[in-house]
Amino acid sequence: MNSTYDQIIIGAGFAGLCAAINLKKAGENNFVILERNDSIGGTWYDNHYPGAACDVESHLYSYSFEPNPHWSRQFGPQEEILKYMEHCAEKYDLQKHVQLNTNVTRAIFDETSGTWTVSTATGKSYTGKVVVSCSGGLSQPSFPDIKGLNTFQGKVFHSAMWDRTYDLTNKTVGVIGTGASAIQIVPAIAGQVKQLHLFQRTPPWILPKPDKDISALRQWFYTNLPFTQRLHRKRLYWQHEIMAVGFIKNPKILKLFSKLALRFLKQSVPDEALRKKLTPNYVMGCKRVLITNDYFPALNRTNVEVVTEPIAAINASGILTGDGIQRNVDALVLATGFQAAEEVSRFEVKGRNGIDLNEAWRNGAEAYLGTSVAGFPNMFLVVGPNTGLGHSSMILMIEAQVKLIMESLKAMKLSKAKFIDVKKSAQQEYNREIQEKLSGTVWQTGGCASWYQTKSGKNVTLWPGFTFSFMKRTEKFEPEKYEMVPS
């Protein structure tokens, strides 16, 4: 069974919805959104673990064209973000375009017709002139490579696959990982469980989170005087851009933030031995800097233990560490993040002359402006390689990429091209520049291994600049960078 569309969008998270809304605004209505889950929301549907929230302020972590004056907190909780996305889908009448429970298994390009055929696990296939892949960098959970993990007899959760039907009350729980999801999960469950063992490989740099309720009065101002909300968003935007200076231009600036973080740690953790375990030994910013107010207080609890001894193995009843100590647990929480840097497509993609995308990305994912890949015409990526941020809201990058896609479609229509394909030379030149810029940043010089990098050390996730410089580069379609193949 096959359906034909002008555009096929893969994924109904922030990126997919943004692409769909912009297509609608441009008068394009013959598109479909294929979503593997049973609801829209992407990352914010998957990650519904206890304590899930955003670490970018709500008023910046939302579409510029769809402000929400009713955010209840500075940093939106997961349920509220998901509700906002559902509001956007409803307002722009996207539900009729979404096919839920539709997991894409392959996308094949036919050079003769200039079309893509997208196959799904349901057996249904879709043909379209254009594919916009919005499956995201944080959609494939990363499972730790620990001996015996599959032999554990208790309950296992990955933070992105939380089972809310399992009651953690009075259970002994092991949490593996101390990244962005762990610092939210641990405080949310510490008061409920009998005992919590937190297995830490590397302590994160942590800053206080300036989170609070947004008063009814402020919400009134944002609703009735929209310019006040725009001003607030602008202020947040420039606050974040200033932070980028430390990551990109002058890592010495981060020393100031490190002092703040160490003072925060000292004030929050009175126990010297525990404080020592929680003190990072690498340059701040090399790994993701985390913000939280309740993580350290949770670690001070008598029923919480921070374990820094490496895990030797997992067995039927719990975790054995390198020092020979066995800790029996009822449940294991894997707060081990996502396969972000080892970015391979989660479904088979074949472009011109049968070239395979995973093969093309064998030495690390690459794209032109994170959006187009040479040899894969009329296929656009949103949140593609080197579009991630260490300092601001990903919604800014999503909107910039979608703008470039819309400009590309316009150019294709005007020139009556069968398809457009970014030139390999343009892609190579761009990526040389990106890697050169990255070499001087804290992410490459900070002396740590992070999820930003592939195993070989290549950073394929982050944009080494300010968001305004990315916006400027994606503003216009540059025909000389592409091959336009006539109909």
C-alpha positions as CSV (number, residue, x, y, z in Angstrom):
1,M,0.0,0.0,0.0
2,N,1.5,3.3,-1.1
3,S,0.6,7.0,-0.6
4,T,2.0,9.9,-2.4
5,Y,2.8,13.3,-0.9
6,D,4.9,16.4,-1.8
7,Q,6.8,16.3,1.5
8,I,7.4,13.5,4.0
9,I,8.4,14.6,7.5
10,I,9.8,12.0,9.8
11,G,9.2,12.7,13.5
12,A,6.7,14.8,15.4
13,G,8.9,16.5,17.9
14,F,9.7,20.2,18.0
15,A,11.6,19.9,14.7
16,G,8.9,18.0,12.8
17,L,6.1,20.3,14.0
18,C,8.2,23.4,13.1
19,A,8.7,22.1,9.6
20,A,5.0,21.2,9.2
21,I,3.8,24.7,10.4
22,N,6.2,26.4,8.0
23,L,5.0,24.3,5.1
24,K,1.4,25.2,6.0
25,K,2.3,28.9,6.1
26,A,3.8,28.6,2.6
27,G,0.5,27.1,1.3
28,E,1.9,23.5,1.2
29,N,-0.8,21.1,2.4
30,N,0.1,17.8,0.7
31,F,2.5,16.5,3.4
32,V,2.6,13.7,6.0
33,I,4.3,13.5,9.4
34,L,5.4,9.9,10.3
35,E,5.7,9.4,14.0
36,R,6.9,6.1,15.6
37,N,5.2,6.8,19.0
38,D,1.5,6.8,19.8
39,S,1.6,10.6,20.4
40,I,3.4,13.7,19.2
41,G,6.1,15.3,21.3
42,G,9.3,13.4,20.4
43,T,11.9,13.9,23.2
44,W,9.3,15.4,25.5
45,Y,6.9,12.5,25.0
46,D,9.6,9.9,25.6
47,N,11.3,11.5,28.6
48,H,8.5,11.5,31.2
49,Y,10.7,10.2,34.0
50,P,10.1,11.8,37.5
51,G,11.5,15.3,37.7
52,A,11.8,15.8,33.9
53,A,12.1,19.4,33.0
54,C,14.0,21.7,30.6
55,D,17.3,23.4,31.4
56,V,16.6,26.3,29.1
57,E,14.1,28.9,30.2
58,S,10.5,28.3,28.9
59,H,10.3,31.7,27.2
60,L,13.3,30.9,25.1
61,Y,12.6,27.2,24.7
62,S,9.5,27.8,22.5
63,Y,8.8,28.9,19.0
64,S,9.5,32.6,18.3
65,F,6.3,32.7,16.2
66,E,4.1,31.0,18.9
67,P,4.9,32.7,22.3
68,N,3.2,31.2,25.3
69,P,2.4,33.8,27.9
70,H,1.1,31.2,30.4
71,W,4.3,29.3,31.3
72,S,4.0,28.6,35.0
73,R,7.7,28.3,35.7
74,Q,11.0,29.8,34.5
75,F,12.1,26.3,33.4
76,G,9.2,24.3,31.9
77,P,8.4,20.9,33.4
78,Q,7.9,18.0,30.8
79,E,4.1,17.9,31.1
80,E,3.8,21.6,30.3
81,I,6.2,21.5,27.4
82,L,4.3,18.6,25.9
83,K,1.0,20.5,26.4
84,Y,2.5,23.5,24.6
85,M,3.5,21.2,21.6
86,E,-0.1,19.7,21.6
87,H,-1.4,23.3,21.5
88,C,0.8,24.1,18.5
89,A,-0.4,21.0,16.7
90,E,-4.0,21.9,17.3
91,K,-3.7,25.6,16.5
92,Y,-2.0,24.9,13.1
93,D,-4.3,21.9,12.4
94,L,-1.5,19.3,12.1
95,Q,-3.3,16.3,13.6
96,K,-4.8,15.3,10.2
97,H,-1.2,15.2,8.7
98,V,0.2,12.9,11.5
99,Q,0.4,9.1,11.2
100,L,1.1,7.8,14.7
101,N,2.6,4.4,15.5
102,T,4.4,4.6,12.2
103,N,8.1,3.6,12.5
104,V,10.2,4.3,9.5
105,T,12.4,1.4,8.4
106,R,14.0,2.7,5.2
107,A,14.1,5.6,2.8
108,I,15.2,5.0,-0.8
109,F,15.9,7.7,-3.5
110,D,15.0,7.0,-7.1
111,E,17.1,9.2,-9.4
112,T,14.9,8.7,-12.5
113,S,11.7,10.0,-10.9
114,G,13.5,12.3,-8.4
115,T,11.4,10.8,-5.5
116,W,11.9,9.1,-2.2
117,T,10.1,6.0,-1.1
118,V,9.8,5.7,2.7
119,S,8.9,2.3,4.1
120,T,7.5,1.7,7.6
121,A,7.2,-1.2,10.0
122,T,3.4,-1.2,9.4
123,G,4.1,-2.4,5.8
124,K,2.7,0.8,4.4
125,S,5.1,2.9,2.2
126,Y,5.0,6.6,1.3
127,T,6.4,8.3,-1.9
128,G,7.4,12.0,-1.8
129,K,9.5,14.5,-3.7
130,V,11.1,15.7,-0.4
131,V,12.0,14.0,2.9
132,V,12.6,16.1,6.0
133,S,14.1,13.9,8.7
134,C,13.4,15.2,12.2
135,S,14.2,12.1,14.1
136,G,16.5,14.0,16.4
137,G,19.9,13.5,18.0
138,L,18.4,12.4,21.3
139,S,16.0,9.7,20.1
140,Q,18.1,6.6,20.4
141,P,18.8,5.6,24.0
142,S,22.3,4.6,24.8
143,F,22.6,1.4,26.9
144,P,25.8,0.9,28.9
145,D,28.1,-1.9,27.8
146,I,28.3,-3.6,31.2
147,K,28.9,-7.3,31.6
148,G,25.8,-9.1,32.8
149,L,23.3,-6.3,32.3
150,N,20.8,-8.7,30.7
151,T,21.1,-11.2,33.6
152,F,19.6,-8.8,36.2
153,Q,16.3,-10.2,37.6
154,G,14.8,-6.9,38.9
155,K,13.2,-4.0,37.1
156,V,15.3,-2.1,34.6
157,F,14.4,1.5,33.4
158,H,16.2,3.6,30.8
159,S,15.4,7.3,31.6
160,A,13.8,7.6,28.2
161,M,11.7,4.5,28.6
162,W,10.3,5.1,32.1
163,D,7.6,2.7,33.4
164,R,5.2,4.8,35.6
165,T,3.3,1.7,36.6
166,Y,6.2,0.4,38.7
167,D,6.1,1.7,42.3
168,L,9.5,2.6,43.7
169,T,8.3,3.2,47.2
170,N,10.6,1.5,49.8
171,K,12.6,-0.2,47.0
172,T,16.4,-0.3,46.8
173,V,17.4,1.4,43.6
174,G,20.7,1.6,41.6
175,V,21.1,4.6,39.3
176,I,23.8,4.4,36.7
177,G,25.0,7.8,35.4
178,T,25.2,11.4,36.6
179,G,24.2,13.4,33.5
180,A,21.3,15.6,32.7
181,S,18.5,13.1,33.4
182,A,20.1,11.6,36.6
183,I,20.3,15.0,38.3
184,Q,16.5,15.3,37.8
185,I,15.6,11.7,38.6
186,V,17.7,11.3,41.8
187,P,16.0,14.2,43.7
188,A,12.6,13.2,42.5
189,I,12.8,9.6,43.8
190,A,15.3,9.9,46.8
191,G,12.6,10.6,49.3
192,Q,10.4,7.7,48.1
193,V,13.0,4.8,47.9
194,K,14.4,2.9,50.8
195,Q,18.0,3.1,49.6
196,L,19.5,4.7,46.5
197,H,23.0,3.8,45.1
198,L,24.2,6.3,42.6
199,F,27.0,5.0,40.3
200,Q,29.2,7.9,39.1
201,R,32.0,7.7,36.6
202,T,32.7,11.4,36.2
203,P,31.2,14.2,38.4
204,P,29.4,16.9,36.4
205,W,30.0,20.6,36.8
206,I,26.8,22.0,38.4
207,L,25.5,25.5,38.7
208,P,22.4,26.7,40.7
209,K,19.2,26.8,38.6
210,P,17.5,30.2,38.7
211,D,14.1,28.5,38.6
212,K,10.9,29.9,40.2
213,D,7.2,30.3,39.6
214,I,6.1,32.9,37.1
215,S,3.6,35.1,38.9
216,A,0.0,35.6,37.7
217,L,0.9,39.3,37.4
218,R,3.8,38.6,35.0
219,Q,1.6,36.2,33.0
220,W,-1.0,39.0,32.8
221,F,1.6,41.4,31.4
222,Y,2.8,38.8,28.8
223,T,-0.8,38.1,27.7
224,N,-2.0,41.7,27.6
225,L,1.2,43.5,26.7
226,P,3.0,41.0,24.4
227,F,6.0,43.3,23.9
228,T,7.0,42.6,27.5
229,Q,7.3,38.9,26.7
230,R,9.3,39.7,23.6
231,L,11.6,41.9,25.6
232,H,12.0,39.1,28.2
233,R,12.8,36.6,25.5
234,K,15.4,39.0,24.0
235,R,17.1,39.4,27.4
236,L,17.3,35.6,27.9
237,Y,18.6,35.2,24.4
238,W,21.5,37.6,24.9
239,Q,22.3,36.2,28.4
240,H,22.8,32.8,26.7
241,E,24.8,34.2,23.8
242,I,27.3,35.8,26.3
243,M,27.9,32.4,27.9
244,A,28.9,31.1,24.5
245,V,32.0,33.4,24.6
246,G,33.5,31.1,27.3
247,F,32.8,27.9,25.3
248,I,33.9,29.1,22.0
249,K,36.2,32.1,22.2
250,N,37.9,32.3,25.6
251,P,37.7,29.3,27.9
252,K,39.3,31.4,30.7
253,I,35.9,33.1,31.2
254,L,34.7,29.7,32.4
255,K,37.1,29.9,35.3
256,L,34.7,32.4,36.8
257,F,31.8,30.0,36.5
258,S,34.0,27.2,37.9
259,K,34.6,29.2,41.0
260,L,30.8,29.8,41.3
261,A,30.2,26.1,40.8
262,L,32.8,25.1,43.4
263,R,31.4,27.6,45.9
264,F,27.9,26.2,45.3
265,L,29.2,22.7,45.9
266,K,30.9,23.7,49.2
267,Q,27.7,25.5,50.4
268,S,25.5,22.5,49.4
269,V,27.6,19.5,50.6
270,P,29.0,19.8,54.1
271,D,30.6,16.3,54.1
272,E,34.2,16.6,52.9
273,A,34.5,13.0,51.6
274,L,31.3,13.3,49.5
275,R,32.3,16.8,48.3
276,K,35.6,15.3,47.1
277,K,33.7,12.7,45.1
278,L,31.6,15.4,43.5
279,T,34.4,17.7,42.5
280,P,35.2,17.6,38.7
281,N,38.8,17.3,37.6
282,Y,38.4,18.7,34.0
283,V,37.7,22.1,32.5
284,M,34.2,23.3,32.9
285,G,32.2,23.2,29.7
286,C,34.0,20.2,28.3
287,K,31.0,18.1,29.2
288,R,27.5,19.5,29.4
289,V,27.2,22.0,32.3
290,L,24.2,21.1,34.4
291,I,21.9,23.3,36.5
292,T,19.9,22.1,39.5
293,N,19.0,23.2,43.0
294,D,17.9,19.9,44.5
295,Y,20.6,17.4,43.4
296,F,23.2,18.1,46.1
297,P,20.6,18.1,48.9
298,A,19.4,14.7,47.6
299,L,22.9,13.3,47.8
300,N,23.2,14.5,51.4
301,R,20.4,12.2,52.5
302,T,21.3,9.2,54.7
303,N,19.6,6.8,52.3
304,V,21.7,7.9,49.3
305,E,25.2,6.6,48.5
306,V,27.5,8.0,45.8
307,V,29.6,5.1,44.4
308,T,32.7,6.1,42.4
309,E,34.3,2.6,42.2
310,P,33.9,1.3,38.7
311,I,31.2,-1.3,38.0
312,A,32.8,-4.7,37.4
313,A,29.6,-6.5,36.5
314,I,25.8,-6.7,36.9
315,N,24.3,-9.9,38.1
316,A,20.9,-11.4,38.8
317,S,20.5,-9.5,42.1
318,G,22.5,-6.3,41.7
319,I,25.8,-4.6,40.9
320,L,29.3,-5.7,41.7
321,T,32.0,-3.0,41.8
322,G,35.7,-3.3,41.2
323,D,36.5,-3.4,44.9
324,G,34.5,-6.6,45.3
325,I,31.4,-5.0,47.0
326,Q,28.0,-6.4,45.9
327,R,25.0,-4.0,46.2
328,N,21.7,-5.8,45.8
329,V,18.9,-3.7,44.2
330,D,15.3,-4.1,43.3
331,A,15.5,-1.8,40.3
332,L,18.1,-0.4,38.0
333,V,17.8,3.1,36.4
334,L,20.0,3.6,33.4
335,A,20.5,7.4,33.2
336,T,23.0,6.8,30.4
337,G,21.8,9.2,27.8
338,F,21.6,8.9,24.0
339,Q,23.7,7.9,21.0
340,A,24.3,11.5,19.9
341,A,27.8,11.6,18.6
342,E,27.8,8.1,17.1
343,E,25.1,9.5,14.9
344,V,24.0,6.9,12.4
345,S,20.6,7.0,10.9
346,R,18.2,4.8,12.8
347,F,16.7,3.6,9.6
348,E,18.3,2.6,6.3
349,V,18.8,5.5,3.9
350,K,20.0,5.1,0.3
351,G,20.7,8.0,-2.0
352,R,22.1,8.5,-5.5
353,N,23.7,5.4,-7.0
354,G,22.5,3.4,-4.0
355,I,24.9,5.2,-1.6
356,D,24.2,4.3,2.0
357,L,24.0,7.1,4.6
358,N,25.6,5.1,7.4
359,E,28.4,4.2,5.0
360,A,28.8,7.9,4.0
361,W,29.0,8.7,7.8
362,R,31.5,5.9,8.6
363,N,34.1,8.5,9.8
364,G,31.6,10.7,11.6
365,A,28.4,12.4,10.5
366,E,28.7,15.4,8.2
367,A,26.2,17.7,6.5
368,Y,26.2,21.1,4.9
369,L,24.9,23.5,7.5
370,G,23.7,20.4,9.4
371,T,20.9,20.2,6.9
372,S,21.9,18.6,3.5
373,V,24.1,15.6,2.8
374,A,25.9,15.3,-0.6
375,G,24.5,12.3,-2.5
376,F,21.1,12.5,-0.8
377,P,19.0,14.9,-2.9
378,N,15.9,16.6,-1.6
379,M,16.5,15.1,1.8
380,F,16.9,17.6,4.6
381,L,17.9,17.0,8.2
382,V,16.7,19.1,11.2
383,V,19.0,18.9,14.2
384,G,21.6,17.3,11.9
385,P,25.4,17.0,12.5
386,N,27.1,20.0,14.3
387,T,23.9,21.9,15.0
388,G,23.8,21.1,18.8
389,L,24.3,23.8,21.4
390,G,26.2,23.9,24.7
391,H,24.8,27.3,25.6
392,S,21.3,28.0,24.4
393,S,17.9,26.8,23.1
394,M,17.8,24.2,20.3
395,I,14.5,25.8,19.1
396,L,16.6,28.7,17.7
397,M,18.6,26.2,15.6
398,I,15.5,24.3,14.5
399,E,13.8,27.5,13.3
400,A,17.0,28.5,11.4
401,Q,17.3,25.1,9.7
402,V,13.6,25.0,8.7
403,K,14.0,28.5,7.2
404,L,16.8,27.2,5.0
405,I,14.7,24.2,4.0
406,M,11.8,26.5,3.0
407,E,14.2,28.7,1.0
408,S,15.6,25.5,-0.7
409,L,12.1,24.3,-1.7
410,K,11.3,27.8,-3.0
411,A,14.5,27.8,-5.2
412,M,13.6,24.3,-6.4
413,K,10.1,25.3,-7.4
414,L,11.3,28.5,-9.2
415,S,14.0,26.6,-11.2
416,K,11.6,23.7,-11.9
417,A,14.3,21.4,-10.7
418,K,13.6,17.7,-10.4
419,F,15.9,17.6,-7.4
420,I,18.7,19.5,-5.7
421,D,21.8,18.0,-4.2
422,V,24.4,19.8,-2.1
423,K,27.9,19.6,-3.8
424,K,30.4,17.4,-2.1
425,S,33.0,20.2,-2.4
426,A,30.7,22.6,-0.5
427,Q,30.0,20.1,2.2
428,Q,33.7,19.2,2.6
429,E,34.8,22.9,2.8
430,Y,32.1,23.7,5.3
431,N,33.1,20.7,7.6
432,R,36.8,21.6,7.4
433,E,35.8,25.0,8.7
434,I,33.6,23.6,11.4
435,Q,36.3,21.2,12.7
436,E,38.9,24.0,12.6
437,K,36.7,26.2,14.7
438,L,36.0,23.4,17.1
439,S,39.6,22.6,17.7
440,G,40.1,25.8,19.8
441,T,36.9,25.3,21.9
442,V,36.6,23.9,25.4
443,W,34.9,20.8,24.0
444,Q,38.1,19.7,22.3
445,T,40.7,21.2,24.7
446,G,38.9,20.5,28.1
447,G,40.5,17.1,28.7
448,C,37.5,14.9,28.9
449,A,35.5,12.5,26.8
450,S,31.9,13.5,26.3
451,W,28.8,12.5,24.3
452,Y,29.6,15.4,22.0
453,Q,32.4,13.3,20.4
454,T,32.7,10.1,18.5
455,K,35.0,7.3,19.9
456,S,37.7,8.7,17.6
457,G,37.4,12.1,19.3
458,K,35.6,13.9,16.4
459,N,33.0,16.4,17.6
460,V,30.0,15.9,15.3
461,T,27.3,17.3,17.5
462,L,28.0,20.9,18.4
463,W,27.9,24.2,16.5
464,P,31.1,26.1,17.3
465,G,29.6,29.6,17.3
466,F,26.8,31.9,18.3
467,T,23.3,31.1,17.3
468,F,23.0,34.4,15.4
469,S,25.9,33.4,13.2
470,F,24.1,30.2,12.3
471,M,20.9,32.1,11.6
472,K,22.7,34.4,9.3
473,R,24.3,31.5,7.4
474,T,21.0,29.7,6.9
475,E,19.0,32.8,5.9
476,K,19.4,32.4,2.2
477,F,19.7,29.5,-0.2
478,E,23.0,29.7,-2.1
479,P,22.4,28.1,-5.5
480,E,26.2,27.8,-6.3
481,K,26.6,25.3,-3.4
482,Y,24.1,22.9,-5.0
483,E,23.6,20.9,-8.1
484,M,20.2,21.6,-9.6
485,V,19.0,18.7,-11.7
486,P,16.3,19.8,-14.2
487,S,13.1,17.9,-14.7
